[in-house]
Amino acid sequence: MRCGAKCLLVELEINGEKQVKPINARTPVDARKTIRLEYGAEANILSVRSEKRK
């Protein structure tokens, strides 16, 4: 985990199946990069939101 990183929730669609994955990243752009590196081009990213703390 890098300095300034926070947990972002990425909502994505893979093979017609919607999933929500928590990703540790500094910005939403970094979270999208991480998802694309992990799942490739077939992952359709729907939204990136910050996780609300309780």
GUMAR-767601 format. One record per atom (N, C-alpha, C): residue number from 0; atom name; x, y, z. Coordinates in nm, 3 decimals, always signed. Example, Ala and Ser with C-alpha at 12.3 -4.5 7.8 and 13.67 -1.06 7.14 Angstrom:
2
+-----+------+---------+---------+---------+
:  nr : atom :      c1 :      c2 :      c3 :
+-----+------+---------+---------+---------+
:   0 :    N :  +1.319 :  -0.569 :  +0.780 :
:   0 :   CA :  +1.230 :  -0.450 :  +0.780 :
:   0 :    C :  +1.320 :  -0.330 :  +0.780 :
:   1 :    N :  +1.285 :  -0.225 :  +0.708 :
:   1 :   CA :  +1.367 :  -0.106 :  +0.714 :
:   1 :    C :  +1.290 :  +0.003 :  +0.787 :
+-----+------+---------+---------+---------+
This chain:
54
+-----+------+---------+---------+---------+
:  nr : atom :      c1 :      c2 :      c3 :
+-----+------+---------+---------+---------+
:   0 :    N :  +0.084 :  -0.117 :  +0.000 :
:   0 :   CA :  +0.000 :  +0.000 :  +0.000 :
:   0 :    C :  +0.089 :  +0.123 :  +0.000 :
:   1 :    N :  +0.057 :  +0.216 :  -0.086 :
:   1 :   CA :  +0.138 :  +0.337 :  -0.100 :
:   1 :    C :  +0.085 :  +0.449 :  -0.011 :
:   2 :    N :  +0.168 :  +0.546 :  +0.011 :
:   2 :   CA :  +0.131 :  +0.662 :  +0.092 :
:   2 :    C :  +0.016 :  +0.737 :  +0.024 :
:   3 :    N :  -0.086 :  +0.770 :  +0.098 :
:   3 :   CA :  -0.201 :  +0.843 :  +0.043 :
:   3 :    C :  -0.304 :  +0.754 :  -0.021 :
:   4 :    N :  -0.286 :  +0.624 :  -0.015 :
:   4 :   CA :  -0.382 :  +0.532 :  -0.078 :
:   4 :    C :  -0.505 :  +0.516 :  +0.010 :
:   5 :    N :  -0.618 :  +0.493 :  -0.055 :
:   5 :   CA :  -0.742 :  +0.467 :  +0.015 :
:   5 :    C :  -0.814 :  +0.354 :  -0.055 :
:   6 :    N :  -0.914 :  +0.300 :  +0.007 :
:   6 :   CA :  -0.988 :  +0.188 :  -0.050 :
:   6 :    C :  -1.097 :  +0.242 :  -0.142 :
:   7 :    N :  -1.094 :  +0.201 :  -0.267 :
:   7 :   CA :  -1.195 :  +0.242 :  -0.365 :
:   7 :    C :  -1.273 :  +0.118 :  -0.409 :
:   8 :    N :  -1.403 :  +0.134 :  -0.423 :
:   8 :   CA :  -1.487 :  +0.024 :  -0.470 :
:   8 :    C :  -1.508 :  +0.040 :  -0.620 :
:   9 :    N :  -1.468 :  -0.061 :  -0.696 :
:   9 :   CA :  -1.480 :  -0.058 :  -0.841 :
:   9 :    C :  -1.592 :  -0.153 :  -0.881 :
:  10 :    N :  -1.693 :  -0.099 :  -0.948 :
:  10 :   CA :  -1.802 :  -0.181 :  -1.000 :
:  10 :    C :  -1.771 :  -0.212 :  -1.146 :
:  11 :    N :  -1.763 :  -0.342 :  -1.178 :
:  11 :   CA :  -1.727 :  -0.381 :  -1.313 :
:  11 :    C :  -1.812 :  -0.496 :  -1.362 :
:  12 :    N :  -1.812 :  -0.516 :  -1.493 :
:  12 :   CA :  -1.888 :  -0.622 :  -1.555 :
:  12 :    C :  -1.793 :  -0.710 :  -1.635 :
:  13 :    N :  -1.791 :  -0.839 :  -1.600 :
:  13 :   CA :  -1.706 :  -0.937 :  -1.668 :
:  13 :    C :  -1.795 :  -1.051 :  -1.715 :
:  14 :    N :  -1.795 :  -1.076 :  -1.845 :
:  14 :   CA :  -1.875 :  -1.184 :  -1.904 :
:  14 :    C :  -2.023 :  -1.173 :  -1.866 :
:  15 :    N :  -2.076 :  -1.052 :  -1.864 :
:  15 :   CA :  -2.217 :  -1.031 :  -1.832 :
:  15 :    C :  -2.251 :  -1.039 :  -1.685 :
:  16 :    N :  -2.150 :  -1.049 :  -1.599 :
:  16 :   CA :  -2.170 :  -1.063 :  -1.455 :
:  16 :    C :  -2.116 :  -0.939 :  -1.384 :
:  17 :    N :  -2.200 :  -0.871 :  -1.306 :
:  17 :   CA :  -2.156 :  -0.751 :  -1.234 :
:  17 :    C :  -2.088 :  -0.791 :  -1.103 :
:  18 :    N :  -1.975 :  -0.724 :  -1.075 :
:  18 :   CA :  -1.899 :  -0.749 :  -0.953 :
:  18 :    C :  -1.855 :  -0.617 :  -0.892 :
:  19 :    N :  -1.833 :  -0.617 :  -0.761 :
:  19 :   CA :  -1.778 :  -0.501 :  -0.691 :
:  19 :    C :  -1.650 :  -0.546 :  -0.623 :
:  20 :    N :  -1.538 :  -0.483 :  -0.657 :
:  20 :   CA :  -1.408 :  -0.521 :  -0.603 :
:  20 :    C :  -1.349 :  -0.403 :  -0.524 :
:  21 :    N :  -1.300 :  -0.427 :  -0.402 :
:  21 :   CA :  -1.228 :  -0.322 :  -0.330 :
:  21 :    C :  -1.083 :  -0.318 :  -0.378 :
:  22 :    N :  -1.033 :  -0.198 :  -0.411 :
:  22 :   CA :  -0.898 :  -0.179 :  -0.462 :
:  22 :    C :  -0.831 :  -0.069 :  -0.380 :
:  23 :    N :  -0.707 :  -0.093 :  -0.336 :
:  23 :   CA :  -0.630 :  +0.010 :  -0.269 :
:  23 :    C :  -0.554 :  +0.090 :  -0.373 :
:  24 :    N :  -0.588 :  +0.219 :  -0.384 :
:  24 :   CA :  -0.525 :  +0.306 :  -0.483 :
:  24 :    C :  -0.532 :  +0.451 :  -0.436 :
:  25 :    N :  -0.448 :  +0.534 :  -0.497 :
:  25 :   CA :  -0.449 :  +0.677 :  -0.462 :
:  25 :    C :  -0.566 :  +0.751 :  -0.526 :
:  26 :    N :  -0.591 :  +0.721 :  -0.653 :
:  26 :   CA :  -0.694 :  +0.791 :  -0.729 :
:  26 :    C :  -0.782 :  +0.690 :  -0.803 :
:  27 :    N :  -0.898 :  +0.734 :  -0.850 :
:  27 :   CA :  -0.981 :  +0.646 :  -0.932 :
:  27 :    C :  -0.910 :  +0.600 :  -1.060 :
:  28 :    N :  -0.822 :  +0.682 :  -1.115 :
:  28 :   CA :  -0.747 :  +0.644 :  -1.234 :
:  28 :    C :  -0.655 :  +0.526 :  -1.203 :
:  29 :    N :  -0.588 :  +0.529 :  -1.088 :
:  29 :   CA :  -0.503 :  +0.417 :  -1.048 :
:  29 :    C :  -0.585 :  +0.289 :  -1.027 :
:  30 :    N :  -0.706 :  +0.304 :  -0.972 :
:  30 :   CA :  -0.792 :  +0.187 :  -0.951 :
:  30 :    C :  -0.832 :  +0.126 :  -1.085 :
:  31 :    N :  -0.864 :  +0.209 :  -1.184 :
:  31 :   CA :  -0.899 :  +0.159 :  -1.317 :
:  31 :    C :  -0.780 :  +0.088 :  -1.382 :
:  32 :    N :  -0.660 :  +0.144 :  -1.366 :
:  32 :   CA :  -0.540 :  +0.081 :  -1.420 :
:  32 :    C :  -0.518 :  -0.057 :  -1.359 :
:  33 :    N :  -0.537 :  -0.067 :  -1.229 :
:  33 :   CA :  -0.518 :  -0.194 :  -1.159 :
:  33 :    C :  -0.616 :  -0.299 :  -1.210 :
:  34 :    N :  -0.742 :  -0.260 :  -1.230 :
:  34 :   CA :  -0.844 :  -0.354 :  -1.281 :
:  34 :    C :  -0.808 :  -0.398 :  -1.422 :
:  35 :    N :  -0.765 :  -0.305 :  -1.507 :
:  35 :   CA :  -0.732 :  -0.341 :  -1.645 :
:  35 :    C :  -0.610 :  -0.432 :  -1.651 :
:  36 :    N :  -0.513 :  -0.412 :  -1.563 :
:  36 :   CA :  -0.397 :  -0.500 :  -1.560 :
:  36 :    C :  -0.435 :  -0.640 :  -1.514 :
:  37 :    N :  -0.528 :  -0.648 :  -1.419 :
:  37 :   CA :  -0.567 :  -0.777 :  -1.362 :
:  37 :    C :  -0.661 :  -0.855 :  -1.454 :
:  38 :    N :  -0.761 :  -0.787 :  -1.515 :
:  38 :   CA :  -0.864 :  -0.856 :  -1.592 :
:  38 :    C :  -0.854 :  -0.835 :  -1.743 :
:  39 :    N :  -0.775 :  -0.741 :  -1.788 :
:  39 :   CA :  -0.760 :  -0.718 :  -1.931 :
:  39 :    C :  -0.870 :  -0.630 :  -1.988 :
:  40 :    N :  -0.878 :  -0.630 :  -2.120 :
:  40 :   CA :  -0.971 :  -0.542 :  -2.189 :
:  40 :    C :  -1.117 :  -0.589 :  -2.180 :
:  41 :    N :  -1.141 :  -0.717 :  -2.147 :
:  41 :   CA :  -1.278 :  -0.766 :  -2.142 :
:  41 :    C :  -1.356 :  -0.714 :  -2.022 :
:  42 :    N :  -1.289 :  -0.654 :  -1.924 :
:  42 :   CA :  -1.357 :  -0.598 :  -1.807 :
:  42 :    C :  -1.414 :  -0.461 :  -1.843 :
:  43 :    N :  -1.545 :  -0.446 :  -1.825 :
:  43 :   CA :  -1.612 :  -0.320 :  -1.850 :
:  43 :    C :  -1.633 :  -0.251 :  -1.716 :
:  44 :    N :  -1.559 :  -0.142 :  -1.691 :
:  44 :   CA :  -1.565 :  -0.071 :  -1.562 :
:  44 :    C :  -1.686 :  +0.022 :  -1.565 :
:  45 :    N :  -1.777 :  +0.004 :  -1.469 :
:  45 :   CA :  -1.899 :  +0.083 :  -1.463 :
:  45 :    C :  -1.883 :  +0.206 :  -1.376 :
:  46 :    N :  -1.821 :  +0.191 :  -1.258 :
:  46 :   CA :  -1.802 :  +0.306 :  -1.169 :
:  46 :    C :  -1.688 :  +0.279 :  -1.070 :
:  47 :    N :  -1.633 :  +0.390 :  -1.019 :
:  47 :   CA :  -1.530 :  +0.383 :  -0.915 :
:  47 :    C :  -1.572 :  +0.481 :  -0.806 :
:  48 :    N :  -1.591 :  +0.429 :  -0.684 :
:  48 :   CA :  -1.636 :  +0.513 :  -0.572 :
:  48 :    C :  -1.545 :  +0.491 :  -0.451 :
:  49 :    N :  -1.536 :  +0.591 :  -0.367 :
:  49 :   CA :  -1.459 :  +0.571 :  -0.244 :
:  49 :    C :  -1.546 :  +0.498 :  -0.143 :
:  50 :    N :  -1.482 :  +0.413 :  -0.064 :
:  50 :   CA :  -1.555 :  +0.336 :  +0.036 :
:  50 :    C :  -1.586 :  +0.425 :  +0.155 :
:  51 :    N :  -1.710 :  +0.422 :  +0.201 :
:  51 :   CA :  -1.747 :  +0.502 :  +0.317 :
:  51 :    C :  -1.711 :  +0.429 :  +0.443 :
:  52 :    N :  -1.644 :  +0.499 :  +0.531 :
:  52 :   CA :  -1.604 :  +0.437 :  +0.659 :
:  52 :    C :  -1.717 :  +0.450 :  +0.758 :
:  53 :    N :  -1.724 :  +0.351 :  +0.846 :
:  53 :   CA :  -1.832 :  +0.350 :  +0.947 :
:  53 :    C :  -1.784 :  +0.403 :  +1.078 :
+-----+------+---------+---------+---------+
